[in-house]
Amino acid sequence: MNTIVIKIGGAAGLDFAHAAADIAELIRAGNRVVVVHGGSDATNDLSRRLGIEPTFLTSPSGHTSRRTDAKTLEVFQMACRGLVNPRIVLALQRVGVQAVGISGLDAGLWTGPRKNAVRAIVENRPVIIRDDYTGTVERVNTRVLTTLLDAGFTPVIAPPALADDGTAINIDADRAAAQTAAALRADTLILLTNVPGLLRAFPDESSLIPEIARAELAAAEELAQGRMKKKIMGAREALEGGVARAIIADGRVERPITRALAGTGTVIR
Ligand code: ADP
């Protein structure tokens, strides 16, 4: 019996039905599955529908992240918990999986520090933003997950996370999935996305890197841009936490998880 943590990407082109069918099969075969998702694209859509243009900050080192003020945090929560989570739970229920939607807040499932100062470059000048609701998951309350798993339920975890100061925070779901996999001592972390894996020459999909050894991870992190960087960081954190392998794989295809487990994608071990 293996424990598998699967992060389902939110980007356009992902079909939850394909992943759900695979998850149903894995569970029938006796595996324990935990699903994690984000809500970046749904937050952008909902935000625009509410007349709020999403804004992003660029850090001095070139990372971009969503500017998450109090209003944006509300939209982020509505998108993650109100839109994306039920879509995945429904896709799983349709194939007979007893999925339970739960957020990182519930029972303090995901906790960690809130950033008290976000450094950004705005109009070529360094600025410090103090009212941002973002942070990192550092601890996972595995008891909530094992209680559900032991009872035959499949947890589907949505952001936000619970910050140490008692606020809800926007966190990176790839890295939260990695922390979850490490805390559960999972065998495999699968990060499903809208590309075939890490590409040597993005966006050329024929330049897929099939395997990365641990020693090559730093170089791989350099290759990746934008949000792919977070996936490589997540893979590294999962491996450091004792997970045997992390696989970044295409979520747009049929049988996405079966393919990933067979080694299609970028396998990091
Ligand atoms: P998801 O919502 O599925 O988690 P993200 O948008 O967070 O996906 O991350 C995947 C994206 O990372 C790809 O769609 C692509 O635009 C971008 N990317 C940047 N550099 C690379 C690279 N070297 N290889 C693959 N994808 C990359």
Residues whose N, C-alpha, C, O or C-beta is under 5 A from the ligand:
A	BS01	ADP	G9 G10 A11 L192 T193 N194 V195 G197 L198 L199 F202 L223 A224 Q225 G226 R227 M228
